[in-house]
Amino acid sequence: MLALLASLPISAPAFAATVDGAQALARERGCLACHGLLRKQVGPGFAQIAERYRSDAAAPSRLAGKIQGGSVGTWGRVIMPRQPQLSDEEAKALAGWVLSQPPP
């Protein structure tokens, strides 16, 4: 997690605001309709995603891409639909928030 935080080009107060904003964005954009915070619903729980990618330095940008472009097969046969309405900044904020989740 420290590597993730260190890679973010923002201060601690700004990160806290981004975390709060990303969680609100996840609720607003319906992410929680398919993802639980801890466990799988339709797709994996955010804590499960964070656990899988915790040591992957490329995960923030890769997950942001999957959020915007969709994904199939990463977590079985479940389809992650594309979210093209999200800006690059929003997708990066969501990816960083997901990766900041504590272990399940």
LOFILO-492582 format. One record per atom (N, C-alpha, C, O): residue in three letters; z, x, y. Coordinates in steps of 0.1 Angstrom, whole numbers, plus 5000, padded with zeros to 4 digits. Layout:
N
ALAZXY ...
//
This chain:
104
MET500050084988 MET500050005000 MET500050095012 MET499450055022 LEU500750205012 LEU500750295024 LEU499350345027 LEU499050355039 ALA498550375017 ALA497250415020 ALA496450305027 ALA495650335036 LEU496650185023 LEU495950075029 LEU496450065044 LEU495550045053 LEU497750065046 LEU498150055060 LEU497750165068 LEU497350145080 ALA497750285062 ALA497250405070 ALA495750395073 ALA495350455083 SER495050325065 SER493550315068 SER493250215078 SER492050215083 LEU494150125082 LEU493950025092 LEU494050085106 LEU495150155109 PRO493050075114 PRO493150135128 PRO493850045138 PRO493350025149 ILE495050005134 ILE495849915143 ILE497349955143 ILE497750015133 SER498049925153 SER499449955154 SER500249865145 SER499749755141 ALA501549895143 ALA502449805135 ALA502549665140 ALA502349575132 PRO502749645153 PRO502849505158 PRO501549435157 PRO501449315154 ALA500449505159 ALA499149445158 ALA498849405143 ALA498249305140 PHE499349495134 PHE499149465119 PHE499949335116 PHE499349255109 ALA501149325121 ALA501949205118 ALA501249085123 ALA501148975116 ALA500649095135 ALA499948975140 ALA498648945132 ALA498348835129 THR498049055127 THR496849035118 THR497248975105 THR496548885100 VAL498349015099 VAL498848965087 VAL499148815088 VAL498648735080 ASP499848775099 ASP500148635101 ASP498848555104 ASP498648445099 GLY497948615111 GLY496648555114 GLY495848545102 GLY495148435100 ALA495848645093 ALA495048635081 ALA495548525071 ALA494848455065 GLN496948515070 GLN497448415062 GLN497048275067 GLN496748185059 ALA497148255080 ALA496748125086 ALA495248105084 ALA494847995081 LEU494448215085 LEU493048195082 LEU492748155068 LEU491848075065 ALA493548215058 ALA493348185044 ALA493648035042 ALA492947965034 ARG494647985049 ARG494947845047 ARG493847755054 ARG493447655048 GLU493447795066 GLU492447725073 GLU491147715066 GLU490447605066 ARG490747825060 ARG489447835054 ARG489447785039 ARG488347785033 GLY490547735034 GLY490547675021 GLY490747775010 GLY490547734998 CYS491047895013 CYS491247995002 CYS492247954992 CYS492147984980 LEU493347894997 LEU494447854988 LEU494147734979 LEU494947694971 ALA492947674981 ALA492547564972 ALA492147624958 ALA492247554948 CYS491747744958 CYS491347814945 CYS492247924941 CYS492347954929 HIS492947994951 HIS493748104948 HIS495248074951 HIS495548014962 GLY496148104941 GLY497548094944 GLY498048224950 GLY497348324950 LEU499248224956 LEU499748344961 LEU500048444950 LEU499848564951 LEU500648394939 LEU501048484928 LEU500248474916 LEU499848574910 ARG499848354912 ARG499148324899 ARG497848264901 ARG497448204911 LYS497048274890 LYS495748214890 LYS495848054891 LYS496747994886 GLN494848004899 GLN494647864899 GLN493247844894 GLN493047834881 VAL492247844902 VAL490847844897 VAL490447994896 VAL489948044886 GLY490748064907 GLY490548214908 GLY491848284907 GLY492948214907 PRO491848414906 PRO493148484905 PRO494048464917 PRO493548444928 GLY495348484915 GLY496248484925 GLY496148604934 GLY495648714929 PHE496448594947 PHE496348704956 PHE497148824951 PHE496748944953 ALA498348804946 ALA499148914941 ALA498448984929 ALA498549104927 GLN497748904921 GLN497048964910 GLN495849054915 GLN495649164909 ILE495249004925 ILE494149084931 ILE494649214936 ILE494149324934 ALA495749204944 ALA496349324950 ALA496749424939 ALA496549544940 GLU497349374928 GLU497749464917 GLU496549534911 GLU496649654908 ARG495449464909 ARG494349524903 ARG493749634912 ARG493249744906 TYR493749614925 TYR493049704934 TYR493949804942 TYR493549874951 ARG495249794938 ARG496249874946 ARG495950024948 ARG496150074959 SER495350084938 SER495150234940 SER493650264943 SER493250374942 ASP492850164947 ASP491450174950 ASP491250184965 ASP491350084972 ALA490950304970 ALA490750324984 ALA489650244990 ALA489650215002 ALA488650214982 ALA487450144986 ALA487649984986 ALA486749914990 ALA488849944981 ALA489049804979 ALA488949714991 ALA488349614991 PRO489449755003 PRO489349675015 PRO487949635018 PRO487649515020 SER487049725019 SER485649695022 SER484949625011 SER484149535013 ARG485249654998 ARG484649594987 ARG485049444986 ARG484249354984 LEU486349414988 LEU486849274988 LEU486349195000 LEU485949084998 ALA486249255011 ALA485649185023 ALA484249145020 ALA483749035023 GLY483449235013 GLY482049205009 GLY482049084999 GLY481149004999 LYS483049084989 LYS483048984979 LYS483448844986 LYS482948744982 ILE484348854996 ILE484748735003 ILE483448675010 ILE483248555009 GLN482748755017 GLN481548695024 GLN480348675014 GLN479648575016 GLY480148755005 GLY478948744996 GLY479148674983 GLY478148644976 GLY480448644979 GLY480648584967 GLY480748684955 GLY480448804957 SER481048634944 SER481148724932 SER481248644919 SER481648524919 VAL480748704909 VAL480748634895 VAL481048744885 VAL480548854886 GLY481948714876 GLY482248804865 GLY483348904867 GLY483748964857 THR483948914878 THR484949014880 THR486248964874 THR487049054869 TRP486548834873 TRP487748784868 TRP487348674857 TRP488048574856 GLY486348704849 GLY485848614839 GLY484648544844 GLY483848594852 ARG484548414839 ARG483348344842 ARG483448264855 ARG482448184859 VAL484548274862 VAL484748194874 VAL483948254886 VAL483848374887 ILE483248164893 ILE482448204904 ILE483248194917 ILE483848094920 MET483248304925 MET483748314938 MET482648274947 MET481748354949 PRO482648154954 PRO481548124962 PRO481448204975 PRO482448254980 ARG480248214980 ARG480048294992 ARG480748225004 ARG480848105004 GLN481248305013 GLN481848255025 GLN481148315038 GLN481848385045 PRO479948285039 PRO479148345050 PRO479548305064 PRO479248375074 GLN480348205065 GLN480848155079 GLN481848255084 GLN482148245096 LEU482448335076 LEU483448435080 LEU482848555087 LEU481848605082 SER483348595098 SER482848715104 SER483248835096 SER484148825088 ASP482648955099 ASP483149075092 ASP484549105095 ASP485349145086 GLU485049075107 GLU486449105111 GLU487349005103 GLU488449055098 GLU486948885102 GLU487848785094 GLU487848825080 GLU488948825074 ALA486748865074 ALA486748905060 ALA487549025057 ALA488249035047 LYS487549125067 LYS488349245065 LYS489849215067 LYS490649265060 ALA490149125076 ALA491549085078 ALA492049015065 ALA493149035061 LEU491248925059 LEU491648855047 LEU491848955036 LEU492748945028 ALA490849045034 ALA490949145024 ALA492249235025 ALA492949255015 GLY492549275037 GLY493749355040 GLY494949275036 GLY495949325031 TRP495049145040 TRP496149065037 TRP496349045022 TRP497449055017 VAL495249015015 VAL495348995001 VAL495849124994 VAL496749124986 LEU495349244998 LEU495749364993 LEU497249404996 LEU497849494990 SER497749345006 SER499149375010 SER500149285002 SER501349305004 GLN499749204994 GLN500649114986 GLN501449204976 GLN500949294970 PRO502749164975 PRO503649234966 PRO503249204951 PRO502549104949 PRO503649294942 PRO503349264928 PRO503849134923 PRO504849084928 PRO503149074914 PRO503548934909 PRO504748944900 PRO505248844895 
//
